[in-house]
């Protein structure tokens, strides 16, 4: 096992810090080589990385001192324009100063050509954490869960649609579990296998999916920070490989009407000492109670709400079931080691925030001794529109903090207003019917 290997299963924050310390010594040596480069990454609120490339020998010093990036990366729109500077967002936009990103060497992966990518933690010049950085939101929830003596193991499934230069999916029809019909995908998939293996991301499975051009590559379950970092690193590797083939990788929640790219989260709990307690019932009950209030986390874009109309496999109804993929929460795995599969989020959702929201809601359920309803019993539904999701943010503040709720409110409000500022093909077709 290398210094940067992602071991399967849970890791406490302390064990993960030890892995980062060991990895830093190895990474420092790698970056001392002539021509080495470091791609420093920090997750933003839009399920992507903000990045800066650093050359040797300066890159090695960044491992110790970090590197400054503009704080507005946590308060910007998808087009990288600053959000309105109200409330907590003002501190990220006033003067457009720096936050310092400190590399977490446990996240490092090689990208080839002497380039290493590493995900970092964001802090203010004072040393205080940047409270709106998605990675810091997740770390806070992990620390709170460890306060109960628990650590999660997480696996995230992202689906992607591959399209050619004309925007046509690389399969003409759905190819769920198929071999035949995937021939146009074969050259890209061959490169992807190599690239993902070279990056050491630990692929568990890969298969064709149910919509045209759709594919799913699943990484092994691992500690929550690694799971969230790595699903975004996987997207980076996938997009780089696709570009070499003149192909685009589409992670829209709804690539077409009636279709969905999901971001399912598999989660199990262990005690810090490694045993597996029977606590999933209370955790499940907490998530079911707050799933509706957290819709803005699961569904951050206009397009997200198109996906939530593609039932039965992207269900808006909140209920759980045993090995039931039409339920929004599926209890899967053997009875000796069950796991929860949360099917709320699309591939466009910010994974660190999604997992943080699950941990917060589940922890509240454990602390309050909640019990889940019977399997198959609906207890509500997710919000049906971005307006409806926006009205539910008070509870998000109780779960994730008022600052995060304010950030989500600003992001969703900007999403709504931007959507109202454009004329779409649908509007044109609708208008033509009135002539």
C-alpha positions as CSV (number, residue, x, y, z in Angstrom):
1,X,0.0,0.0,0.0
2,X,1.4,3.4,-1.0
3,X,1.5,6.5,1.1
4,X,-1.5,7.8,-0.9
5,X,-3.6,4.7,-0.9
6,X,-7.3,5.0,0.0
7,X,-8.0,2.1,2.4
8,X,-11.5,0.8,2.2
9,X,-13.7,1.5,5.2
10,X,-13.8,4.3,7.8
11,X,-11.0,6.4,9.1
12,X,-11.2,8.7,12.1
13,X,-10.0,12.3,11.6
14,X,-6.9,11.5,13.7
15,X,-6.0,8.4,11.6
16,X,-6.5,10.5,8.5
17,X,-4.2,13.2,9.8
18,X,-1.6,10.6,10.4
19,X,-2.0,9.5,6.8
20,X,-1.6,13.0,5.6
21,X,1.6,13.4,7.6
22,X,3.1,10.3,6.1
23,X,2.0,11.3,2.6
24,X,3.5,14.7,3.0
25,X,7.0,13.4,3.4
26,X,6.6,11.3,0.3
27,X,5.0,14.1,-1.7
28,X,7.8,16.5,-0.7
29,X,10.3,14.1,-2.2
30,X,8.3,13.8,-5.4
31,X,7.9,17.5,-5.8
32,X,11.7,18.1,-5.4
33,X,12.3,16.3,-8.7
34,X,13.1,18.5,-11.7
35,X,10.0,19.5,-13.6
36,X,7.5,18.4,-11.0
37,X,4.3,20.4,-10.6
38,X,1.6,20.6,-8.0
39,X,-2.1,21.2,-8.9
40,X,-3.6,22.6,-5.7
41,X,-7.4,22.1,-5.5
42,X,-10.1,23.3,-3.2
43,X,-13.8,22.2,-3.6
44,X,-16.2,25.1,-4.3
45,X,-20.0,25.2,-3.8
46,X,-20.7,24.1,-7.3
47,X,-19.3,20.5,-7.2
48,X,-16.0,21.4,-8.9
49,X,-12.5,22.5,-7.9
50,X,-10.9,25.9,-7.9
51,X,-7.3,25.2,-8.9
52,X,-3.8,26.8,-9.1
53,X,-0.8,25.1,-10.7
54,X,2.5,25.5,-8.8
55,X,5.9,24.6,-10.2
56,X,8.9,23.1,-8.5
57,X,10.8,24.0,-6.3
58,X,8.2,26.4,-4.9
59,X,5.5,23.7,-4.8
60,X,7.3,21.8,-2.0
61,X,7.2,24.8,0.3
62,X,3.5,25.1,-0.2
63,X,3.1,21.8,1.6
64,X,4.3,23.5,4.8
65,X,3.0,27.1,4.3
66,X,-0.1,26.7,2.1
67,X,-1.0,29.0,-0.7
68,X,-3.3,32.0,-1.0
69,X,-6.4,32.0,-3.3
70,X,-9.1,34.6,-3.6
71,X,-11.8,34.0,-1.0
72,X,-14.6,34.6,-3.5
73,X,-14.3,31.0,-4.7
74,X,-16.8,30.2,-1.9
75,X,-19.1,33.0,-2.8
76,X,-19.3,32.9,-6.6
77,X,-21.8,31.8,-9.2
78,X,-21.3,29.0,-11.7
79,X,-19.9,31.6,-14.1
80,X,-17.5,32.8,-11.5
81,X,-19.2,36.1,-10.9
82,X,-19.4,37.2,-7.2
83,X,-22.7,36.7,-5.4
84,X,-24.3,39.8,-3.8
85,X,-22.1,40.7,-0.8
86,X,-24.8,40.3,1.9
87,X,-24.4,38.9,5.4
88,X,-21.7,36.3,5.9
89,X,-20.8,36.4,2.2
90,X,-19.5,39.9,2.6
91,X,-16.4,38.7,4.4
92,X,-15.6,36.6,1.3
93,X,-16.1,39.4,-1.2
94,X,-15.0,42.6,0.6
95,X,-11.6,43.5,-0.9
96,X,-11.4,40.1,-2.6
97,X,-8.7,39.0,-0.2
98,X,-7.1,35.6,0.2
99,X,-7.8,32.5,2.1
100,X,-4.9,30.1,2.6
101,X,-5.2,26.6,1.2
102,X,-3.2,24.0,3.1
103,X,-2.7,20.8,1.1
104,X,-4.0,17.6,2.6
105,X,-1.4,15.1,1.4
106,X,-3.7,12.2,2.1
107,X,-5.7,13.3,-1.0
108,X,-2.7,13.4,-3.4
109,X,-3.0,11.6,-6.8
110,X,-0.6,11.5,-9.8
111,X,-2.0,13.0,-13.0
112,X,0.9,12.0,-15.2
113,X,3.6,14.2,-16.8
114,X,5.1,14.9,-13.3
115,X,1.9,16.5,-12.2
116,X,0.4,15.8,-8.8
117,X,-3.0,16.9,-7.7
118,X,-3.8,17.5,-4.0
119,X,-6.9,18.8,-2.3
120,X,-6.5,21.4,0.4
121,X,-8.2,22.9,3.4
122,X,-9.1,26.6,3.4
123,X,-8.4,29.0,6.3
124,X,-8.4,32.7,7.0
125,X,-5.1,34.5,7.5
126,X,-5.8,34.3,11.2
127,X,-5.8,30.5,11.1
128,X,-9.6,30.2,11.6
129,X,-11.3,27.8,9.2
130,X,-13.1,29.3,6.2
131,X,-16.6,28.4,7.4
132,X,-18.2,28.3,4.0
133,X,-15.7,26.0,2.4
134,X,-17.6,22.7,1.7
135,X,-14.6,20.6,3.0
136,X,-14.6,22.5,6.3
137,X,-18.4,22.0,6.7
138,X,-18.0,18.3,6.3
139,X,-15.0,18.2,8.7
140,X,-17.1,19.9,11.3
141,X,-19.9,17.3,11.0
142,X,-17.4,14.5,11.1
143,X,-16.0,15.9,14.4
144,X,-19.5,16.2,15.8
145,X,-20.2,12.5,14.9
146,X,-16.9,11.4,16.4
147,X,-18.1,13.2,19.6
148,X,-20.7,10.3,19.7
149,X,-17.9,7.8,19.2
150,X,-18.9,7.1,15.6
151,X,-17.2,7.3,12.1
152,X,-18.9,6.8,8.8
153,X,-17.8,4.8,5.7
154,X,-19.0,6.4,2.5
155,X,-19.3,5.4,-1.1
156,X,-20.6,7.8,-3.8
157,X,-22.0,6.8,-7.2
158,X,-21.9,9.4,-9.9
159,X,-23.4,8.8,-13.3
160,X,-22.1,10.6,-16.5
161,X,-23.3,10.9,-20.1
162,X,-20.6,10.8,-22.8
163,X,-21.4,12.9,-25.9
164,X,-19.5,13.4,-29.2
165,X,-18.5,16.7,-30.6
166,X,-22.0,17.2,-31.9
167,X,-23.6,16.6,-28.5
168,X,-24.9,13.1,-29.5
169,X,-24.6,10.4,-26.8
170,X,-22.1,7.7,-27.6
171,X,-24.7,5.0,-27.3
172,X,-27.9,5.3,-29.4
173,X,-30.1,3.9,-26.6
174,X,-30.1,2.9,-23.0
175,X,-27.5,0.1,-22.4
176,X,-28.1,-0.8,-18.7
177,X,-25.6,-3.6,-17.8
178,X,-25.0,-4.1,-21.5
179,X,-21.9,-5.2,-23.5
180,X,-23.3,-4.8,-26.9
181,X,-24.1,-1.3,-28.0
182,X,-21.2,0.2,-26.1
183,X,-18.6,-0.1,-28.9
184,X,-18.2,3.6,-29.4
185,X,-17.4,4.0,-25.7
186,X,-14.6,1.3,-25.8
187,X,-11.6,3.5,-26.8
188,X,-12.5,6.1,-24.1
189,X,-13.2,3.5,-21.5
190,X,-9.9,1.8,-22.2
191,X,-8.0,5.0,-21.4
192,X,-10.2,5.7,-18.4
193,X,-9.3,2.3,-16.8
194,X,-5.6,3.2,-17.2
195,X,-5.9,6.7,-16.0
196,X,-8.0,5.9,-12.9
197,X,-5.7,3.0,-12.0
198,X,-2.6,5.2,-12.4
199,X,-4.3,7.8,-10.1
200,X,-4.8,5.1,-7.5
201,X,-8.4,6.1,-6.9
202,X,-9.5,2.5,-6.2
203,X,-12.3,1.7,-8.7
204,X,-14.7,-1.0,-7.5
205,X,-17.0,-1.4,-10.6
206,X,-17.9,0.2,-13.9
207,X,-20.9,-0.4,-16.1
208,X,-23.1,1.0,-18.8
209,X,-26.2,2.7,-17.5
210,X,-29.9,3.0,-18.5
211,X,-29.8,6.2,-20.6
212,X,-28.1,6.9,-24.0
213,X,-24.4,7.5,-23.5
214,X,-24.6,7.0,-19.7
215,X,-22.0,5.2,-17.7
216,X,-21.2,4.7,-14.0
217,X,-17.8,4.3,-12.4
218,X,-17.9,3.5,-8.7
219,X,-15.1,3.9,-6.2
220,X,-14.7,1.7,-3.2
221,X,-16.2,2.9,0.0
222,X,-13.8,4.9,2.2
223,X,-13.6,7.7,4.8
224,X,-16.0,10.5,4.2
225,X,-13.5,13.2,3.3
226,X,-11.7,10.9,0.8
227,X,-15.0,9.8,-0.7
228,X,-16.1,13.3,-1.4
229,X,-12.6,14.5,-2.6
230,X,-12.2,11.4,-4.8
231,X,-15.5,11.6,-6.6
232,X,-14.5,15.1,-7.7
233,X,-11.0,13.9,-8.6
234,X,-12.6,11.1,-10.6
235,X,-14.6,13.7,-12.5
236,X,-11.3,15.6,-13.2
237,X,-9.7,12.4,-14.6
238,X,-12.8,11.5,-16.6
239,X,-13.1,14.9,-18.2
240,X,-9.4,15.0,-19.1
241,X,-9.6,11.5,-20.7
242,X,-12.8,12.4,-22.5
243,X,-11.3,15.6,-23.9
244,X,-8.5,13.6,-25.5
245,X,-11.1,11.7,-27.4
246,X,-13.1,14.8,-28.4
247,X,-15.9,13.7,-26.0
248,X,-17.7,15.7,-23.3
249,X,-18.6,14.3,-19.9
250,X,-22.0,15.5,-18.9
251,X,-22.8,15.5,-15.2
252,X,-26.0,17.4,-15.4
253,X,-28.6,16.0,-13.0
254,X,-31.1,15.7,-15.9
255,X,-29.1,15.3,-19.1
256,X,-32.5,15.1,-21.0
257,X,-36.1,15.2,-19.8
258,X,-37.0,11.9,-18.2
259,X,-33.4,11.0,-17.5
260,X,-31.2,11.4,-14.5
261,X,-27.5,11.4,-13.5
262,X,-27.6,10.6,-9.8
263,X,-25.2,11.1,-7.0
264,X,-26.2,8.3,-4.6
265,X,-24.5,8.1,-1.3
266,X,-23.9,4.7,0.4
267,X,-23.2,5.1,4.2
268,X,-22.5,2.8,7.1
269,X,-21.4,3.6,10.7
270,X,-18.7,2.1,12.9
271,X,-17.4,3.0,16.3
272,X,-14.0,4.7,16.5
273,X,-12.6,1.4,17.7
274,X,-13.9,-0.4,14.6
275,X,-17.0,-2.2,15.8
276,X,-20.2,-2.0,13.9
277,X,-23.1,-0.8,16.2
278,X,-26.7,-1.2,15.3
279,X,-27.5,2.5,15.0
280,X,-28.7,2.9,11.5
281,X,-32.3,3.0,12.5
282,X,-31.9,6.3,14.5
283,X,-29.7,7.7,11.8
284,X,-32.2,6.8,9.1
285,X,-35.0,8.3,11.1
286,X,-33.2,11.6,11.4
287,X,-32.4,11.8,7.7
288,X,-36.0,11.0,6.8
289,X,-37.3,13.7,9.1
290,X,-35.1,16.4,7.6
291,X,-34.8,15.2,3.9
292,X,-37.4,17.7,2.7
293,X,-35.8,20.7,4.5
294,X,-32.4,19.8,2.9
295,X,-33.7,19.8,-0.6
296,X,-31.5,22.8,-1.5
297,X,-28.4,20.6,-0.7
298,X,-29.6,17.6,-2.8
299,X,-31.0,19.8,-5.6
300,X,-29.0,23.1,-6.1
301,X,-29.9,23.9,-9.7
302,X,-32.9,24.4,-11.9
303,X,-31.9,21.2,-13.7
304,X,-31.9,19.3,-10.4
305,X,-35.7,19.6,-10.2
306,X,-36.1,18.1,-13.7
307,X,-34.3,15.0,-12.4
308,X,-36.6,14.9,-9.4
309,X,-39.5,14.3,-11.9
310,X,-37.9,11.2,-13.3
311,X,-39.4,8.7,-10.7
312,X,-39.3,5.9,-9.9
313,X,-35.5,5.8,-9.8
314,X,-35.1,9.4,-8.7
315,X,-37.9,9.5,-6.2
316,X,-39.2,12.7,-4.7
317,X,-41.3,10.9,-2.1
318,X,-39.5,10.4,1.2
319,X,-39.6,6.8,2.3
320,X,-37.3,3.9,2.8
321,X,-37.3,0.2,1.7
322,X,-35.3,-3.0,1.9
323,X,-33.3,-3.3,-1.3
324,X,-35.8,-1.1,-3.1
325,X,-34.4,1.2,-5.7
326,X,-37.7,3.1,-6.0
327,X,-37.4,4.3,-2.4
328,X,-35.4,7.5,-1.7
329,X,-33.5,5.5,1.0
330,X,-32.5,1.9,0.2
331,X,-31.3,-0.4,3.0
332,X,-28.8,-2.6,1.2
333,X,-26.2,-5.2,2.0
334,X,-26.3,-8.3,4.3
335,X,-28.2,-8.1,7.6
336,X,-24.8,-8.6,9.4
337,X,-23.4,-5.3,7.8
338,X,-26.2,-3.2,6.3
339,X,-25.7,0.1,4.7
340,X,-28.0,3.0,3.8
341,X,-28.1,4.2,0.2
342,X,-29.4,7.8,0.0
343,X,-30.9,8.5,-3.4
344,X,-31.8,12.1,-3.0
345,X,-29.0,14.0,-4.7
346,X,-28.1,14.3,-8.4
347,X,-24.6,14.3,-9.9
348,X,-24.7,18.2,-9.8
349,X,-24.9,18.3,-6.0
350,X,-21.8,19.3,-4.0
351,X,-20.7,16.0,-2.4
352,X,-19.1,17.4,0.7
353,X,-22.3,19.3,1.5
354,X,-24.5,16.3,0.7
355,X,-22.5,14.0,3.1
356,X,-22.3,16.8,5.7
357,X,-26.1,17.2,5.5
358,X,-26.7,13.4,5.9
359,X,-24.3,13.3,8.9
360,X,-26.0,16.2,10.6
361,X,-29.5,15.0,10.1
362,X,-28.6,11.4,11.1
363,X,-26.7,12.5,14.2
364,X,-29.7,14.5,15.4
365,X,-31.8,11.4,14.9
366,X,-29.4,9.4,17.0
367,X,-29.1,12.0,19.7
368,X,-32.9,12.3,19.9
369,X,-33.5,8.6,19.9
370,X,-35.7,8.7,16.8
371,X,-37.2,5.6,15.3
372,X,-37.9,5.2,11.6
373,X,-41.3,4.5,10.2
374,X,-42.2,1.1,8.7
375,X,-40.6,0.3,5.4
376,X,-42.6,1.7,2.5
377,X,-44.4,4.3,4.5
378,X,-44.0,7.8,2.9
379,X,-43.3,10.6,5.4
380,X,-43.4,13.5,3.0
381,X,-41.6,14.6,-0.2
382,X,-38.7,16.7,-1.3
383,X,-39.4,20.2,-2.4
384,X,-40.8,20.3,-6.0
385,X,-39.2,23.6,-7.1
386,X,-36.2,25.8,-6.2
387,X,-38.7,28.3,-4.7
388,X,-40.0,25.7,-2.4
389,X,-36.5,24.6,-1.4
390,X,-35.6,28.2,-0.7
391,X,-38.4,28.5,1.9
392,X,-37.1,25.6,3.9
393,X,-33.6,26.9,4.8
394,X,-34.3,27.8,8.5
395,X,-34.0,24.1,9.4
396,X,-30.8,23.9,7.3
397,X,-29.4,26.6,9.6
398,X,-30.1,24.4,12.6
399,X,-28.4,21.4,11.0
400,X,-25.4,23.0,9.2
401,X,-25.2,26.4,10.7
402,X,-26.7,29.8,9.9
403,X,-23.7,30.8,7.7
404,X,-24.1,27.7,5.5
405,X,-27.8,28.3,5.2
406,X,-27.2,31.9,4.1
407,X,-24.7,30.7,1.5
408,X,-27.2,28.1,0.1
409,X,-29.9,30.8,0.1
410,X,-27.7,33.2,-1.9
411,X,-26.7,30.4,-4.3
412,X,-30.2,29.2,-4.9
413,X,-31.6,32.7,-5.2
414,X,-29.0,33.5,-7.9
415,X,-29.9,30.3,-9.7
416,X,-33.5,31.2,-9.8
417,X,-32.9,34.8,-10.9
418,X,-30.4,33.7,-13.6
419,X,-33.0,31.3,-14.9
420,X,-35.6,34.1,-15.2
421,X,-33.1,36.2,-17.1
422,X,-33.0,33.9,-20.2
423,X,-35.3,32.9,-23.0
424,X,-35.1,29.1,-23.5
425,X,-36.0,26.9,-26.5
426,X,-38.9,25.6,-24.4
427,X,-40.3,29.1,-24.0
428,X,-40.0,29.7,-27.8
429,X,-41.8,26.5,-28.6
430,X,-44.5,27.3,-26.0
431,X,-44.9,30.8,-27.5
432,X,-45.2,29.4,-31.0
433,X,-48.2,27.4,-29.9
434,X,-50.0,30.7,-29.2
435,X,-49.7,32.0,-32.7
